[in-house]
Amino acid sequence: MNYRKIFLNGITKENPVFRLLLGMCPTLAVTTSATNGIGMGLAATFVLVGSNLVISLIKGFIPEKIRIPSFIVVIATFVTVVQLIMQAFIPSLYESLGLFIPLIVVNCIILQRAEAFASKNKPFASIIDGLGMGLGFTLAITLLASVRELIGNGTLFGLQIMGAAYQPALIFILAPGGFIALGLILALLNLVSAKE
């Protein structure tokens, strides 16, 4: 099994945000700042890796009729762990991400990887897949959040980047700006892919 290919697949060919267009709710909702993007991405990565591992280990014991509910219980367990850790150690990020942390349970990226990969492969390959998909998701939403924060606020990771004369385009911090920024990034990526 080619672990390098499995890992890179989530970052490039099957990037959850830029190629598969999965997980759009947290992608558009929490990407108003780069810090939120990284926080949500790392939380989702932890859940992806943990749930992929456990699902891969218990796949032979789960009856076909309750496969999806069983996957959701495993995913919910890891989301609860992430939520409690964030609440205890990073309360500002926890407050900022709010409701979107528990919603990781129903994030289609995580359920899709459980169904499409972890339930059919061995534990180590499932960990690598979860790590690749999670890092691909983290990179994608951090890039989107950085663009939105820079254009909409003139800051990056909360630090002032643009000069005092810069007039922020506040629409990029609002919901429509998420769609605009995502559309522009997707158009650029498609243009680059077409040239290759």
VENVEN-V404345 format. One record per pair of residues at least 12 apart in sequence whose C-alpha atoms are under 7 Angstrom apart, sorted by the first residue. I is the first residue (numbers start at 1). J is the second residue. D is the distance in Angstrom with one decimal. If there is no record, write none. Layout:
BEGIN
i:I j:J d:D
i:I j:J d:D
END
This chain:
BEGIN
i:3 j:125 d:6.6
i:3 j:128 d:6.7
i:6 j:128 d:6.7
i:6 j:129 d:5.6
i:7 j:128 d:5.5
i:7 j:129 d:5.5
i:7 j:131 d:6.8
i:7 j:132 d:4.3
i:8 j:132 d:6.0
i:9 j:132 d:6.8
i:10 j:132 d:4.7
i:10 j:133 d:4.0
i:10 j:136 d:5.3
i:11 j:132 d:6.0
i:11 j:133 d:6.3
i:11 j:135 d:6.6
i:11 j:136 d:3.9
i:15 j:133 d:6.7
i:15 j:136 d:5.5
i:15 j:137 d:6.7
i:16 j:109 d:6.6
i:16 j:133 d:6.8
i:16 j:136 d:6.9
i:16 j:137 d:5.9
i:17 j:137 d:6.2
i:17 j:140 d:6.3
i:18 j:140 d:6.9
i:18 j:186 d:6.3
i:22 j:108 d:6.3
i:22 j:109 d:5.8
i:23 j:107 d:5.8
i:23 j:108 d:5.8
i:23 j:109 d:5.9
i:26 j:100 d:6.4
i:27 j:141 d:5.9
i:28 j:178 d:5.3
i:30 j:97 d:6.5
i:31 j:141 d:6.4
i:31 j:144 d:6.5
i:31 j:145 d:4.2
i:32 j:145 d:5.4
i:32 j:148 d:6.0
i:32 j:149 d:5.8
i:32 j:173 d:5.4
i:33 j:145 d:5.1
i:33 j:146 d:6.3
i:33 j:149 d:5.1
i:33 j:157 d:6.7
i:34 j:142 d:5.4
i:34 j:145 d:4.7
i:34 j:146 d:4.8
i:34 j:149 d:6.8
i:34 j:156 d:6.6
i:34 j:157 d:5.3
i:35 j:157 d:5.6
i:36 j:93 d:6.9
i:36 j:97 d:6.7
i:37 j:138 d:6.9
i:37 j:141 d:5.2
i:37 j:142 d:4.5
i:37 j:145 d:5.8
i:38 j:138 d:6.0
i:38 j:142 d:5.5
i:41 j:134 d:6.7
i:41 j:137 d:6.0
i:41 j:138 d:3.9
i:41 j:141 d:7.0
i:42 j:138 d:6.3
i:43 j:82 d:6.3
i:44 j:104 d:6.8
i:44 j:134 d:6.2
i:45 j:130 d:6.8
i:45 j:131 d:6.2
i:45 j:134 d:4.0
i:45 j:135 d:6.5
i:47 j:75 d:6.6
i:47 j:78 d:5.3
i:47 j:79 d:6.1
i:48 j:110 d:5.7
i:48 j:130 d:4.9
i:48 j:134 d:6.4
i:49 j:127 d:5.2
i:49 j:130 d:4.4
i:49 j:131 d:5.7
i:50 j:78 d:6.7
i:51 j:74 d:6.0
i:51 j:75 d:5.4
i:51 j:78 d:6.8
i:52 j:114 d:5.8
i:52 j:118 d:5.1
i:52 j:126 d:5.4
i:52 j:127 d:6.1
i:52 j:130 d:6.2
i:53 j:123 d:5.3
i:53 j:126 d:5.9
i:53 j:127 d:5.6
i:55 j:71 d:6.8
i:55 j:114 d:6.8
i:55 j:118 d:6.0
i:55 j:119 d:6.1
i:56 j:118 d:4.9
i:56 j:119 d:5.3
i:56 j:121 d:6.4
i:56 j:122 d:5.9
i:56 j:123 d:5.2
i:56 j:126 d:6.7
i:57 j:123 d:6.2
i:59 j:119 d:5.6
i:71 j:114 d:7.0
i:72 j:105 d:6.7
i:75 j:105 d:5.8
i:76 j:105 d:5.2
i:79 j:102 d:6.4
i:79 j:104 d:6.6
i:79 j:105 d:6.3
i:83 j:101 d:6.5
i:144 j:181 d:6.8
i:144 j:182 d:6.6
i:148 j:172 d:5.2
i:148 j:173 d:6.0
i:148 j:181 d:6.7
i:149 j:173 d:6.7
i:151 j:168 d:6.0
i:151 j:169 d:5.9
i:151 j:172 d:6.6
i:152 j:168 d:5.0
i:152 j:169 d:4.7
i:152 j:170 d:4.6
i:152 j:171 d:6.6
i:152 j:172 d:4.7
i:152 j:173 d:5.3
i:153 j:168 d:5.3
i:153 j:170 d:6.8
i:154 j:168 d:6.0
END
